[in-house]
Amino acid sequence: MTSPVDLGIGPRVIPRAEHSISRADISRNAVKVLYRLKDAGFQACIVGGGVRDLLLGRIPKDFDVATDASPEQVRELFGNCQLIGRRFRLAHVRFRDEIIEVATFRGVGGEDLESEDRHVLDESGRIIKDNAYGSIEEDAWRRDFTINALYYNIADFSIMDYVDGMADIAARRLRLIGDPETRFREDPVRMVRAARLAAKLDLEIDAATAAAIPKLAPLLDAVPSARLFDEFLKVFETGHALESFRRLQAHGLFEHLFPATGAWLAADDAAGRRRAFIEQALANTDSRVAAGMPVTPMFLFGVFLWGPVTERARELAAEGLAEMPALVQAGFEVTTAQVRRVALPKRFSIPMREMFHLQPRFGRRQGRRVQVTLQHRRFRAAFDLYLLRDVLGEADPAAIRFWTDIQNVGGPAASGHEPAAPEGAAEGDAEASGNGEGPPPRRRRRRSRSRGRSGRRAPEPAPAT
């Protein structure tokens, strides 16, 4: 890999007087870590999103530290430190309310290094191991985007820029470091990350970077599904879901994350109702995040898969299955296929399918079934999905009025709120995204040891004579 020095970029040092970052803007715990590393004779910098966000006038989510100290040396300096990771070995310095991640400067590596320290690629060019350490210049070159390769140096409070990141900050431009095809092959998830960061930070993706994405988007098909689930959470549950979705679609990435949904959207009608259905759900989710309300992937996965599920259910019904068995079978088939691409833990996928199964019940508004539906623990999420289906023309306005009115009389409100889950409740039983779920089932009371199987208190033993 060509080094920054070979490219003639070289470091640019921006003194404290010429940038806007102050130590007062940085977490006190991060500052403690920086000074302890510096006082021990190591180079120590804030790098990545912390520097980038401060320069863009945003509040950083966290502060990552980069240093020339090895992970083992960092652990020796901090008693509250834990080493993690195989692909990238990192040090986590743990404080009561915060974890400061400390990474050793990465190098290019090579085939002649010992196996523990090699920079290893697979046959497609994807990084599978990377514990080769190097200089700060090499570390800057190894980072993904120029705006993430700016170093705030605690020694003199300057910013060190090896890749013209400050110019891209000023231009509000997202540019990949190095050759886009090579860098995306190293890690295909960088394509999703590019769309996410551009949406989150309101940036334009550099033309050369953007041009490589549609061509290399199929590389996402080979990324482990669990890793794509982690990326899904960052894309759709951090307050910029709607714009991220639009960017993913514009760059040809969404259909590689949700293939069946992508095909369903491609067959949208002239009015664009399918797209409007998805976008309304994403806008609702962004509103909840902005209001500080919890969200869960269960609901958005359900929104993305609802169209493919209903299409498959119609096919099964045409083959002779009744409505409910067809819906159950379709939900299972579509979900099974989807989780091979983007994983969805069972604590979310099972409630999602329960939400699907409740949809036909909203057309049944007589007798005891009404109370049974109201008391179902997925009622709130299911009703919010039903409300969204009005965009598709699938919801009956009379049914919407009925279920809204009956809740106002005394049933559970479908306002997106719900009581806090009881201590020990399973994750995924709490809030839905844009939509509340009903409370989890009541726990059975533990039978007293002094009671028999019938529940009656056992007779006291006769006194000894």
N, C-alpha and C positions, 0 to 999 in steps of 0.2 A: 504494500500500500504506500502511495506517495505521501511524504510527510509535509506538514505545513511549511517548513523551511524550504523544501524543494520547490514548492509552489510559489515561493516568494512572498507569502502572506506575512509571516513574521508576527511577533507580538506587538500589540499596541497597548500602552499603559495609560489609562485615563485617571489622572490624579483626583483626589477627593473633591477638590474645588470645582471639577468639571462634570460631576455626576450627582445624582439625587439621593443616593443610598446613604443612610445613616445607621450606626450601630443601634440606635434607639428603635429602628424598624425591625430589628432582627430578634428572634427569640432569645431570652436570657440564657436558656440552656445551651443553645447553639453557640452563643458567645463564650460561654464557659468552656465548651469543648474546643473551640478555636484557640483560646488563650492557653489552655493546658498543652495542646499540641505544639503551639508556637514556643512556649517556655521550655518545652522538652527538646527544642532544636529542630522541629519538623516544620515544613511548609504547610499552611492550613488556609483553606478558602471555602467560602460559601459558593456553591455552583448550582446551575440548573434552574428549576422553576422559581426558587426563592429570589435569585437575582433578576431573572426575567420579569417576574410579576411586579417587583418593586419598581423596576425601570418603566413598566407600562402603567404604573399608577394603581396596581391592584394589590390586594392583601394576599400574601402567599399562604398556601395550605400548610406547608412545612418548609424546613430548611435542611438541605443536604450538604454535608461537608466532604471535601476532597482533600487528600493529603498525600505526602510521599512516605508516610509511615505505613508499614505493612499491617495487615489485620492483626497479627500476633503482637506487634508493637503497640497498637491501639489498645488491645486488651490488657496489656501490662500497665498502661497508664490509667485505665478506668476500671475500678472494681465492679461497676454496674454495667459492664459490657458483655455482650454475647455475640459470637461469630455465627453467621448464617450463610446459607446459599452454597450451591455446588457449581452451577454455571457461572455465577458471579459471587465471589466470596466477599462478604460485607461485614462490617462491625456495627452493631446496634448498641448505642449508649442509652441506657434506660433511666429516665427520670420519672417522678411520680405521675406527672400528667403529660409526658411527651417522650417520644423516642427520636433521638438524633441519629440519622444514618450516616456512617462514615465510610467512604470508599477510597481505596488506594488508587492513585493515578494508574490508568490502564496504558499498556504498551501495545505495539503491533504484534509481538510474539513471533514465533516461527517454528518450523519443523524440528530444529535442532534443540529446542528446549525440552526439559523433562516433562513427562506426561501431566504432572500436576499443574504446570505453568503454561501450557501451550494454548494458543489461540486456534481452536479447532473448528473447521467448517465441514458440513456434510456435502454430498455430491451436488446439491442445488445451490451451494454457496451460503447456506444458513449457518449461523454461529450455533454450535452445540456445547462449546466449552470455552471459557475465556477468563483465565486467571493469570494472564501475562501482565506484569506490572512494568511501568515505564515512567517517563517524565511528564510534566504538566503539558508540554507541547503535544506529545503523543496522545495524552488523555483528551485534550481539546479536539484533536482530529478524530478520535474514536467516537465522540458523542454524535447524536443524531442530527439535530438542527442547530444552526448557527446561534439562534437566540437562547439555546440551552447550554452554550459553551462559553459563557462569560463567568469569570472568576472574581469574586470579591475577596481581596487579600487582606487579612486581619493585620498583617505586619505594618502596612502603611495606608490602609483603607482605600486603596486604589482598585480599579477594575482592570483585569488583564484580558485582552481580547486577541485571540490568535486567528479567528476565522471571519472577521468583519461582521460579527454579530451586532455590534452597536449600530452599524449602518442599517441592518435589517430591522432592528428595533425602531429606529427613526422612520423607516419606510413602512412599518407595520407589515413586514413580509416574512413568510415562513419558507426558509430555504434549507434544503438538505445539504449536509457537509459531504463533499466528495461526489463521486459519480452516482447519480440516483439509482441506476440499475443495480450496481454492485451493492449499494447500501440497502436497498429494498430486498435483494436476494439474501443478504446476511440475516435480516430479520423482517419478514413480510408484514408483521404487525405494525411496523413503522408507517405503512400506508394508512391504516386505520387511525393511528396516532396523529398523522398529519391532518386528516379530516377533522378529528376531534379537537386538536389544538387550534386549528384555523377557526372552527366554530366557537370555541370557548373564548378565544382572545380577539375575535373579530379581525383576523388577518387574511391576507391574500396569499395563496400558495404560489411560490415562484414557478414561472412557466416551465422550466426544465424539470423541476421536481414533479409538477402536476402531469406533465406529458408522459412520464414513465409509469404512472399508476394504473391506467386501464390495461396496459399491456401485461403488467406483472400481477394484476389482481388475482388471477387463478392460483398464485402461490399460497394464498390464504387457505385454500382447500386442504393443504397438508399440515396446517398449524394445529397443535393439540387443542381439542375442544375446550378443555378446562381453562387454558390460557385465554381463549377467545371469550369465555364467560367472564373472566376478570376484566377484560377490555370492554365487554358489554356494559358492565356496571359503571365504568368510568365514562362511557359515551352517553348512556341514557339515564343515569341517576344522579348527575351532578349539576343539573340546572340548565343544560343547553342541549337537551335531547332533540328538539325540533330542528334546530339549525344543523346539528350533527347528522341527523337523518338526511336532510337535504344535501349536505356535502357528500355523504357516503353514496347517495344515489347519483349525484353529478359526476363522481369519479369512478362509477362502475364497481363499487365495493359492496354495496348492500346485498346484492343478489348472491354474493359469495358467503355472506354470513347467514342469510335467510333465503335459501334457494326457492323454496315453495312460495314464500311470500313475494319474492321478486317476480316470479312468473305470474302470480295472481295480480300484482300491480301492473304488470306489462299488458294485461288484458282489461285495463280499466275502461269505463264507458266515457262518452264524450264529456259528461259533466264532471268527471274526475272524482266520483264519489268514494272510490276505494282509497285513493290517496288522502282525501279529506278525512275519512274515517281514521286512518293512521295518524295524520297530523293533529287532529283534535285531541286524541289520546296523549300524544307527546306534549302538546301545549298544556294540557291539564297537569301532566307530571311536572313540567317546568314550574308551573304556578305553585304546586305543592312544595317543591324544593325551595322556591323563593320565600314561601311562608314558613319555612322551618318544619314542615310536616314530613313524617316518614314515608318512604316508598319501598316497594319490594318488586323484584323482577317478575314475580308471578303474573301480575296484571299486564304488563307490557308484552311479555311473551305471549300471553293469551290474545292480546289485540293483534299482534303480528301473525299468529297462527289461525285466527278465527276464520279468515277467508278460505285458506286451503282446507281447513277442517270441514267447512260447510260444503265446499265443492266435492270433497271425497265422500261426505255423508250422502249427498244427492246421488252419486254414482252407486253407492251401496244400496240405497233405497230403490234405485232402478233395477237392481239385481234381485229385489224381493225382501230386503231387510225392513223391519218396521222402523219408525222414526228414531226412537230412543236407542235401540241396539246399533243402528247405523251411525248415530252421533257418537256413541261410546267407542265403536270400532274405529271410526275416522279419527277421533281424538288420539287414540292410542297409536295408530299408524303414523300420523303426521308428526306427533311428538317424538316418537322413536326415531324417525328419520332426521328430525331437526337436531336432536341432542348429539348426533354424530358430528355435527358441524360446530354448534355452539352448545356447550354442556348446560344443563339445567338440573340442579340437584333435586332429588325426589321431594324434599321438603317444600319445593316450589311447584314441581310439575304435577304432583298429585292434586293439590288445591286448584291448580289451573284447570285440570280436566273436570274437577267437580264444578267449577264455575261454568264450564261449557254445558255440563249435564243439566244445570238449572235453567238454561235458556228456554226450552219448550214450556216450562211450568208457568212462565209469565202470560201465556195465552189461556191458562186455566184459572178462572177467577170465581169458582163456586165451591161450596162445601168445605170440608175439613182440610183439603189440600192447601188452601190459602194460609192457614196457620202453620202447617208443616213447612211450607216454603219460607214464610217469614222467620221461622225459628232456625232455619238452616244456617250453619256457621259461615257459609260462603255467600249468603244472601246479598250483602252489601256490594261485594265485588261483582257478583253476577248481575245485579240490577244496574250498576254503573256501566257494565258492558252492554246491557240491553239498551240503556239510554244512548250510548254511542252508536248502536246499530240503527238508530233512527236516521243517521247520516246516510246509511246504505239503503234506506227504504225498507228495512226488515222489521222495524218495531211498529206495533199497533198503537196509535196515539191514545186510544181508549184504554189500552192496557197500561200505558205509562201513567195516565191520570188515575186509574184505579189503584195501582201499587203505590203511587205517591200519596194519595189521599189516605189509604189504609195505614200507612206508616205515620202520618200526621195524627191519626186518631189515637195511636198508642203503640204501634209497632216500632222496630228499630229504625232510626233515621238513616237515610242513604246519602248523608251529606259529605261523606269522605272522612268522618270522624268515627272513632270507636273507643271504648274503654281500653286502658292499658292492659296488655297481656299479663296474666298472673305470673308471679315469680316461678320460674322453671318451665314456662310454656315454650313449646317448640318454636324455633325461628321459622317465620313464614306464616304463623298464626296471627300475627298482628296486622298492621296496616297493609292495604293494597295500594297500588300506585295510582292515585287519582280517584280513589274509590275505597270505601272501607269494607272490611270483611266482618262477619259476625264474630262474636267471642268464641274461643275454643270450647270444646265440650266440657261439661262439669266433671270434676274428678269424683270418683266414687269415695265415699267415706270409708276409712279403714275400719274393718270390723274389730270390735273389742275382743281381746284374747279371752275375756271371760264369757263371751257369747258363743253359742253353738251355731251350727249351719243355719238354723231357722232364724237366727238373729236375736233369739231370746236369751236372757242372762241365764247361764248355767247355775244350777242349785249349789249353794255353799256345801262343802263337805261336812259330814256329821262330826261333831267334836269327839275326840278320842276318849275312850272310857278306861 
